[in-house]
Amino acid sequence: MPVRLSKALLIVIACAMALTACSRIDLAYRNLDRLVPWSLGDYLAMNREQKALLDERLKKHLAWHCQTQLPSYLDWLDRVRDMVAKDQVTDQALQQRTVEARQAIGRVAEEITPSATELLRGMSDKQVAQMRDALRNDISERQKEYVDTPLAKQIARRSERMEKRLNNWFGELNAAQHQRVQAWSQALGDQNRQWIANRQHWQQQLMLAMDQRNDASFEPRLATLLQHKESLWTPEYRAAFENTEQQARSLLIDLLHLSTPVQRQYLQERLTKVRTDFSEMKCLKG
């Protein structure tokens, strides 16, 4: 049950990218299960009835998402484009756009909670055991990839990942921007450790809820896990997350100040393309 959109909050521009999830917006809607905080297929094998139920609910959620949430996305993108065009990308403005994006994610999580409750409540003991093993493997793999490597390598890889995202929005970074990204990555230090530990903590809370999935308390516990996951954060991760967001806002502000006219034009064109894709979407009927 990974939180698929957590990286979208690194920077506002990355948030726009995560909302589209790919270069073609229609593919994003076909894969809405990848945009919400749960993905059953990653962690257990569903039977035919469960797959049919998931497909039915997903189709309804896709229609709801497109028909009811799309206008607010267009308005959000307009605000992002406007503040970039007017050179008003400030810390306060970025905080507000991030709050708005988080609220949009929250509405999706709230919408899918009843379906997630029904699907998870119907899991067999064998499937729950499969999920527990898969989650354990998930942590082990991420531990190896993101933590059990020298800190210098973690920092270098983080810079590489961020530059790849930024290249999609600014084009090729210049030397000053490249150095700023490296400084940003250095400032985050060993945050990977807190991230993995918090992920493991969340998964443990999920499995405790799954052990009581036939109780009346299951639905509110799952609602907390999906809709209010920040209430379950470890103190260490909460501090790391606040630092991450502050560092991300500072990074974006500095990158824009260091940007060339060509880069700013490229950014505006990319944002306009995202908005056009949204505006031209034809929603499915619920």
N, C-alpha and C positions, 0 to 999 in steps of 0.2 A: 504493500500500500504506500508507494512513495509519494512524496509531495512534488508533483511534476512541475509546478510553477514557481518554486522557491527562487530559482535563478532569475526569474522575470523581475524581481524586485532589486536586483543589483543596480540597475540604472533605468531611468525612464525609457530610454530608447530601446533597451533590451526588453523592457516590458511590452512594448508594441510588437517586437519581434516574437515574443513568446505567445502573445495573443493570437498571432497568425499561425504560429507553430511551423510554418513551412512557406515556401515561395508562392504556393497556390492556396488561397484562402478556402476554397471548397474542400481541399484535402484536410484542412484543419477541422472543419465541421464534421467530415466523415470519421474523424478520429478524435471525437470529443472525449472518449474514454482516456485519451492521453493528456487531456488538458485539465482533468479534474483530479482531486486527491485520492484516487483509488483506481486500481487496474487489476481486476481479478485474474485475468489471463496470465499475468506475470508470476503468479504465486501458487496456482493450483489448476488441476485439470477439471473443467466443469463437465457435467453430464449433459445430455441432449436437452432436457427440460430447462436446466439452468442457463444454457446458452440461448435457448429460445426466449426465456424471460429477459435475459440481459439485452438481446437484440431488440426486443419489443420496447423495453424501457429506454434504451439508448436512442431509438428513433424518436420517441416522444421528447426526450431531453434535447436532442438536436433541434427539433422544431421549436421548442420553447426558447432555447438559447438564441436561435436566429431571429425569431419573431419578436421577442421581448427585450433582449439585451443588446441587439445590434445598434439601435439608435444611440444608446449611451456610449458605445464604443466610438461611433462617429463623432459625437460631441467631444469625447476625450481626446481623440486624435486631432481634432481642430484646435483644442487648447494647447496641445503639445506643439503643433505646427506654428501656432501664433506666437508662443513664447520664444521659439527658436528664431522665427522671422524678425521679431522685434528685439532680439538680443536681451531677453528678459529671463534667461535661465539662471535663476537664483536658488539658493538653498531652500528658501521658503516655498518657492514655486514647485521645486522638485519634490519636497515633502508632500505637498498637496496632491500632485499628480500620483504619487505613490500610494497615498491613502485612498484615492479614487480607484486605482487599479486593484488594490487589496479588497476594497468593497465589492468590486465586480467579481473577483475570484470567490469571495464569500457568498455571493448570491448563487453562484454555480454550486458550491458545496452544499448550501442549504437545499437547493432544488433536488440534488441527487441523493440526499440522506435517506429519504424513505425507501428508495429503490435499493440502496446499498444495504439498508437494514434487512429488507426482505431477502435479498440474495444471500447475505452472510448468515442470517438466521437459519436458512435452509441447508447450510453446509453440514456434511456428515463428519463424524469424528475422524475418519480417514483423511478427508479433505483438510480439516483443521490441522492435523498432524503434518500434512504436506505443506501447508502454509507456514507452519512454525519452522520446518526445515528450510524452506525457501528463504524466509526472512533471515534465518541464521546465516545462510550462505551469502545473502545480500550484504550483510554487515561484514562478513569475512572478506569478501571480494573488495568491498570499498575500503576496508582497513588496509588491505595490501596495496591498493592503487593510490590512495590519498594520504595515508598516515605512515605506513611502514616503509617509507623512503626518506632519504636525507632531506632536511628542511630546505636546503638550497634548491633541491630538485623540485620540491613541492611549489616553491615560489616561482621558479622558472616555468613550470607547467601551467601555473595559474595565469601568468602573464601571457603565455601563448594562447590559452583558451580565450582570454579576454580580448586580445588583439584580433583573433579570428572573428569574434562577434562584432567588434567595432569596425572592422574592415567592411562588413556588410552595410554599414550605415555611413561611414565617412570616406570610404575608399582607403587607399594605402595611407597609413599613418606616417607623419613626418618624424624626424629624429627627436624633436622635443616631445612630441606626443608619445613616442616609443619609450623615452626615458620616464615620462610621467606614469605610464602604465606599469613599468617596472617598480617605481617607487610605491605605487598603490599596492601591488602584490606584496612587496616587502613589508608594508605597514600592517597587513593582515596576519603576518606571522604564521603561527601553527593553528589557525582557526579550524583547519580540517579536523583536528582532533575533537574539538567541541561539537562540530557539525555531526560527525559520525556517532559520538556518544549520545547526542540528543536524538538522532534518528533511531538508535537502538532503544532508547528509553521510550520513544513513541510506539515503536513496534511491540515492545513488552506490554505496554498499556493496552494495545489492540488485542494481543493474545489473551490477556487477562479478561477482557470483555468477551472475547470469543468463547472462553471457557464457561461463561454465564449467558450464552446467547439465547437461551430459552427463558431467561428471567425477564421480568417487567423492566428491570433497570438497563437492559441492553440498548434499547433505542436511545435514551438520553446519553448513555456513555458513548455510543458511537457518534452521536451528534456533536459531542464535545471533541472527540478525536478528529472529526472532519471539519467542523465549523469553527472551533475555538482551540485549535492545536497549540496556539501560543500560551494558553493557560497551563499546558503540560510541559513547557520548556524547562530544561534544567537551568539553574541560576547562571552557570558558566556559559551556556549557549545564549542565554538572553543578553548577557553583556557582550558576547562576541557578535551577536546579530546587530545590536545597536551600533557597535563600532563598524561593522561591515556596511551598514546603510549610510552612515556618516561618511565613510571613506569613499563609497560609490558616488554620492552626491558631489563631493569635492572633486573626484576624478572627472566626472562629466563636465562640471563647470570649467575646470582647467583645460580639458580637451577642446571645448568650444572656443575658449579664449586663445588657444594655440592653433586653432583651425585656420585654413586658408579659405578665400572666397570660393574656390572650386569645391572644397570639402563641404562647406555650408550649403552650396547649391545641390551637391550630391545628396546630402542628408535630407533636404527639403523634397527632392524628387523621390527618394525612397519612402518618406512619410506619405507623400501624395499618392504613391503607388499603393501603399497599404490601405489608405482610405478609399481609393477607387475600387480595390478588390472587395472591401466591405460593402460599399454602396451598391455594387453591381450584383451582390449575392441574391439569389432567388431562394427563399426559405421553403423548406418542406412543410407540408400541412400536418398539423398535429393530429 
